[in-house]
């Protein structure tokens, strides 16, 4: 385990040596089976079949459909395009209800299809759509509900499905984070009309870039397959509209090789969640929110919530960690509704939970780059920083070097 700090001046943010010699990133790609990967890349290279429904892609779609317990799996170039294809094929018009508390790509996909995102607030514990907020936001202009299984924690799917059914509109999911997660014992992938996963480099299973649309609807799957290849059914036969959203063979090789190690990765990430939680167990102002849902999600994101009661704010703590080479992130700050062009578009109810979450959450590194001891050390560093900086900051004038180093940020809190 990296040596712990003895005094506050050992903190790198105050001039001490960094805890880790190399940067630790949130979203560091997991490449678990290099031999299998390079073998597949070699075979694809020899075959000279590199994209357009190649054999690796077809094998991958089959293997992921089985893994996700769903009838159809359509591989695409990325999630954003997958969501666009889905909106296009479902013929969505007007407005789509969705959370603001998500990656900007969720909103961009709808916007790019000429749809207006109407942002609804999220649940304080699960961080996904609040069904009551969704119910209140339904109008005749709304053509779909788009839930996001944030951090891989499933949405309140049953309640959202009831609302969608009552109003005769489709429920679809951005499942970018949720590969391997489960809702009431059933894998995410077969809920709503369709779900869209991300295989981006930063995700639990990566294909460099990539996405998967999953559905149990035969006709929808057929139309999605056509739409990802310009509407081309076969040589010289064009039967619909579409765009290029195809995945190539190298990406499929990466996805297949990583899928084969998923169980090992899941076990490792679960141990990291436990380690973070145990290191922080005596610090009530800081919770590992994802650890509370460990049996439902894939444990790929480790999310800390630094409450308003904490004497050291989220952004101050993040500066402390970054100085130690722990590149914690503040996904998803400031929330889509505060990013252009959406503030101009308006049209949504107040989003108090979204706004407090976006000020309080911080993601810590996970994955194969990190050992359980490293996670324990990071957790203990957080405790040390909060306990010691609290004393230091309360004892020193606001103009001291410690203060300015920590407060050089847009969203900070006043200490006294
Ligand atoms: N919906 C949701 C809920 C999403 O989170 C996302 C994507 C989408 C939809 C859209 O999915 P895709 O269309 O991308 O399939 C990153 C990813 O680019 C993005 O895919 C992801 N969510 C988002 C949460 O994270 P940035 O802007 O934070 O990326 P960046 O370049 O800052 O990298 C993130 C971290 O990963 C860095 O700390 C460095 C590390 N990293 C990154 C790459 C690419 C590496 O260590 N190696 C790498 O190769 O968006």
Boltz pocket constraint, residues with backbone or C-beta under 6 A from the ligand:
constraints:
  - pocket:
      binder: B
      contacts: [[A, 25], [A, 26], [A, 27], [A, 28], [A, 29], [A, 77], [A, 78], [A, 79], [A, 80], [A, 81], [A, 102], [A, 103], [A, 105], [A, 106], [A, 148], [A, 174], [A, 176], [A, 177], [A, 197], [A, 198], [A, 199], [A, 200], [A, 201], [A, 202], [A, 210], [A, 211], [A, 327], [A, 331]]
      max_distance: 6.0
